[in-house]
Amino acid sequence: MKVLIVDDEAIARQILREHLEEMPGITIAGEAADGRSAIDAVARLQPDVVLLDLQMPEIGGFAVARALAAQPAPVIIYCTAFQEHALEGFETGAADYLLKPVRRERLAVALEKAARLLAGAPARKVSGRAGDETYLLDPDEIIAFQADGELVYILTAARRYYAEDSLRALEERMASSRFQRVHRKTLINTSHVRKVAPLSSKRMLLTMSNGMEVVVSKRLAGRFAI
C-alpha cells in the first residue's frame, strides 16, 4: 500500500514517516508540504492512501480532499491537531481522523481500515431479533450497538433489535467499517454523528442522527480521535 504524507510541518512528516517505515506492506510514495503540492503529488505518484493535514498555507486539507474527489481518489486519513473538525472530516468520506501527535498504534488501525476500503470488502448483514422474528440489517442503517448487562441492542432510526453477538464480537466484526467504540457499553456508526460537543475531562458529547446523545469516555477519546 503506497502512502503519501502531506503536512506543512517537517517534524510532523518525520513522525509519520518513522511510523510508516516500521510497518510491513507499506511504501512511502512521497511527501508534500502544502495543499497544492499534495494535489500534484497525488496525480503524479498515484498513492493508495494520503495522510492529510488540515491546517496548511493557501490550500487546506478539506480543499485538497474536494479537489481529489473529481478523480479516482486515494483513501484519505486526516492527521491534525484540531479535534473540532472531526465531524466534517468524516462527512468528506475519510477513513479516519487522527489527532497529533499521531501514535503508531492508532495509525496502524487507520491504515487497516484504509486497506479494507481499498479491497472493497462488502459490508455483511447484521442479524437482529424483534419478538420471534429475525431481521437482516444493513450496517449503514445501524446507528449504534449498546450493551445493557448481558443484552446488546441494535439501534436504528426505525426500531430497536436484540443482537445475537456480544459487543466485543460486534466490534471485531465491524472493524472494516465506520463503527467505533466510544464507551465500554457503546459502539457507534460514525456516519450517523451529527454534532460533536466538547465536555470536561477530555470527553465529548455526540449527537446521533436519531437525536440520541452519546458520551465518548475519557479513556476512549484518544483512540476514537475526534
N, C-alpha and C positions, 0 to 999 in steps of 0.2 A: 504494500500500500504506500503510495507516494504522498508525502505531506509537505505542504508549503507553509512556512512560518511568516506571518505578517504582523509586525509591531514596530512602532517608531522608536522604541527604547531598546538599545543594544543589549542591556542586561536581561531584559525580558526574553529577547530572542535567544540569548545564550542559555538561559534556564530551560527553555523549551527544547532547544537543540540537544542539550545534555540528557534530558529525559528521553527524547526520541532515540538517541544513539544507544540507549540501553535496552530498547525494545526490539525483540526479534520480529522480522517480517515488515519492518518499517524502513522506508527510504526517504531521506530528506531531499525533496525535489529542489528546494532553494529557499531563499529568504527575500522579503521585501520590507522596506522601512516606511512606506506610505501607501495610501489607497490607490493612487494612480499606478504606481509600480506594481501593486498587487494585481490589478486588473490585467496589466500587460503580462505579468509572470504567469497567470493562470492560462492565458491564451497561448503562451509560448511553451510552458512546461507541462501543461495538462495534468495537474495533480489530482489525486483522488479526494484528498481532504485539505481544507485550508483552516489553519489555526489563526483566527482573525481578531485583532484588537479592535476596540470600538472608537476610542478617542485618538484620532490621528490628524495631522495637519491637512487642510484642504478637503480631503475626501475621507470621511469616517467609515467605520466598519459596516454600518447599515447601508450606506450608499454603495459600498463595494458589493455587498450581497445583492442589492437590487440590480446593479449593473450586470452581475454574473447570471442573474435569473433569466436573461434574454438568450442564453446559450446553454448547451448541456453543461450544467453547473456541477462543481465538486460539492462534497458534503462540507457544510460549514460548522465549525466549533468555535464559539466566541470565547476569547480569553481576555478578561477585563478586570479592572479594579472597582467597577461600578455595578453593584448588585441591583440598583433600581431600574435598570433597563432589561431585566431578565424576561419580563412578560413579552415585550416587543421582540426580544431575541427569539423566543420560541415561536412567536407568530410568524416570523420570517422563514420558518421551516428548519431552523438549525437543529443539529443532532444533539447539541448540549451547550451549556453556558457555564464556563468555569471562572472562578474568581482568583485573581492574583494574590499572593504568589501561588502559581499552579503547582499542586502536589503531583508527583509521579503517579501515585496510585489512582488519583482522580482522573488524570489524563488517560491512563490505560483503560479505565472504564468507558470514557467518552469515545476512545478510538475503537473499542469493541462494538459500541453502538453504531459507529460510522461503518465499520466493516459489515455489519449485518444489513445496514441500509444499502450499501453498495452491492451486496449479494442478492438484494431483492427478496429477502426472506418473507414469505407470505405470513400474514397475521392469522393465527389459529383461533378458532371459535372457543369461547369460554362457556362451560356448562353452568347454568343457574337454575335452581329449583324454586317454584312458587306453587304451594299446595302440593298436589300429587303429580304435577307436570314439570317436565324438564325443558328448558329453553336453551338454544344455542345462540349466544350473544356475540356480536361483532365487537372486538376490542375498542373500536373507535367510539361506540355508543356508551361505553362504561366510563363513568365519571370517577369512581373510586371503589376500592375494596376497604371495608372496615371490619376489624375484629371486635367481638363482644364476648369475652370469655372464650369458650370453645367454638362459638359460632363465628362465621365470616360472612358478611353481607356484601352483595354486589349492588352498587347504586347506579342507576341510570336515570335519565330525565323522566322516564315513564313510571318506573316502579322499583321496588327493592326485591332482590332474589337472595336465596341462600347458596353460597358457594360450596362445592364439593371438595375443595382443597384447602389446606392451611394457608395463612397469609404468607408464610415463608416460601411455600411451594409456588404460590402465585407470583411472588416477586421474582423468583428464579425463572419462571416460565415467561413472564412478560419483560424480561431484561432487554430484549431486542427492540422494544417499542418505547413509547414515551411515558411509561409508568415508572414512578419513583417513590421510594419510601420517604415519608415526611414525619412520621411518628411511629412508635413501636406498634401502634394499632391501626395505622392508616397507610394505604398505598394509593396514590392518586394518578390520574391521567393528566399530564401537564398540558395537553391540548385543550383541556376544559378549564384551565385557570383564566379568570377574567380580571382579577385585581390582586395586587401584591402590596401589602402594607407592613412596614417595619414595626416590631414590638420591642419591648425591653429585653435585655439579656440575650441579644443576637438572635432572637426568634422572629418569625414572620407570620403574618395572617394572610391566608389565601382565600379568595372568594371564587367559588367554582361556578360553572355555567348554570347550575340549578339553584344558585343562591346559597348553597352550603358554605360555611366558613370552616377552614381547617388551619390549625396552628402547626407550623413547622417547628419541631422541637430544637432546642439549642444544640443537642448532641448531633442531630442530623442536618442542621442548617448548612454546615460546611460541605458535607457530602452532597447535599442537594444543590448547592452552589447557585442559588438565586437570592 
